């Protein structure tokens, strides 16, 4: 389950997006004042959510993938091994 975060500029656009998401059968919750947290199961649903949000004049926050998190952890570990902090 992936959570997609969408931000909107006004109440009208978020209400339009909520209406379209309900019609498409997505589960979501609204956070104050103009954010939606939408649950998606796969890449196809994520793309459909993006289309709905953009059509409603919203912005989809970047989704951090598992691969990106693992690469960041590996990179940090390698940097620590190669360049440890110096004690002065």
Buried (B, 14 or more C-beta within 10 A) or exposed (E): EBEBBBBBEEEEBBEBBBEBBEEEEBEBEBEEEBBBBBBBEEEEBBEBBBEBBEEBBBEBEEBEEEEEEEEEEEEEEEEEEEEEEEEE
